[in-house]
């Protein structure tokens, strides 16, 4: 998926008309979101070669099972007000060697829902990671949302929100996942002690489809 189609339904602006109907219109043209592309991992090349081979010589079911599953990875999207300015921003994960995006919502400043990619200045690009899912929550009870980013067969990352528009990575936080293929996560106070706990869903490495 070259374009991040999973965002298509989100990148709209709505207004309530006189008859109480809701009108949506696309606000992505001309924004950084329109240009965002998810970089596929190297395993995508293997899948492409298998597909090309199948166009010449029919492949067996066993060969299909040995081929990679979800070769372009699993995109992750978090929608949250990271800078506490009253509008919702978006964090979108990317593949290995490419920066994740943090789309800052300019609605509070300009009155228009346009977005600016501030991942670099915020310190949340995670270029070294093949990022999958992501989730957010206030892990230190300081009033702002912190960010967790999951990796495919590599360490997960936990970013602490410093409250000034930037984040810092928390090393040795106990969330690295032991290089499992972590797909999705969520935060919640499961034991009612006033602190957020983190749940992570792990899957198989998707190098082949045998697990299914």
URHU-V961916 format. One line per field, one symbol per residue. ss: DSSP state (H for helix, E for strand, - for the rest). psi: psi as a letter, one per 30 degrees, with the letter a starting at -180 (. if undefined). burial: b if it has 24 or more other C-alpha atoms within 12 Angstrom, else e. A space follows every 50 residues. Layout:
BEGIN
ss = ???
psi = ???
burial = ???
END
This chain:
BEGIN
ss = --E-HHH----EEEEE-----EEEEE-----HHHH-E-----HHHHHHHH HHHHHH----HHHHHH----------EEEE--------EEEE-------- EEEEE-HHHH----EEE-HHHH--------EEEEEEE--------EEEEE EE----EEEEE-----EEE-------HHH-EEEEEEEE--------EEEE EEE---------
psi = jelifffeffhlklkklegglkkkkkgfkglfeffkkkkklffeeeeeee eeeffekklleeeeeflkkhfgajkkkkjlifghgflklkkkllakfkkl kjjkkgeeefgkilkkjgeeffggehefkjkclllllifghgflklkkkl kjhlklkkkkkffggllkkjlhfggfghgljkelllklifghggkklkkk kkalfgflgef.
burial = eeebeebeeebeeeeeeeeeeeeeeebbeeebbbebbbbbbebbeebeeb eeeeeeeeeeeeeeeebbbbbbbbbbbbbbbbbeeebbbbbbbbbbebbb bbbbbbeeeeeebbbbbbbeebbbbbeebbbbbbbbbbbeeeebbbbbbb bbbbbbbbbbbbeebbbbbeeeeebbbeebbbbbbbbeeeeeeeeebbeb ebbebbbeeeee
END
